[in-house]
Amino acid sequence: MFLGLEWYWWIVIVMIIVIPLKVKFVNWWMKRQQERRENECGKWGDEQ
């Protein structure tokens, strides 16, 4: 017991913190990749 909590409660607490951060990161990463693709399209003058 660490700080009065059983080991499985620490797993629950970590999941509650990590999952929303991961979702936020994935959304940011997908948006960043999409912006990169849009910028590359017209970079060399071969716009489609």
N, C-alpha and C positions, 0 to 999 in steps of 0.2 A: 504494500500500500504506500503510495506516494501522495502526500498531501491529503491523506484520508480517502482517496479514491482507488477503487479496484482497477486493474490493468485494462479491462475492457471499456471502462468509462473514458480512459485516455484515448482509446481508438475512436470512440464515438466523437469526442471533442475534436480530435484531429480531422476526422472526416467532415464534420460540420464546417470547419475552417477551410480545408483544402478544396473541397468540391466547388464551392462558388468561385474561388480564385482560379481554378482550372477552367471553368466555363468562361469566365471573363477573359482569361488569357487566350483561349481558343477563338473566341469572338474577335478579339483584337488582332490575332494573327491572320485570320481569314480576311478581315477587312484590309490589313496591310498587304497581303498577297494580291488581293483584287486590285488595289490601287497601283501596285507595281505592274500588273499585267496591263492595266489601262494606259499607264505612262509609256510602257515599252511599245505599244501598238503604233504610235505616231512618231517614235523617236528617230527613225531612220528615213522618214518620208515615204514609207510604203504603207500608208493607211489603207485599211481594207473596208 
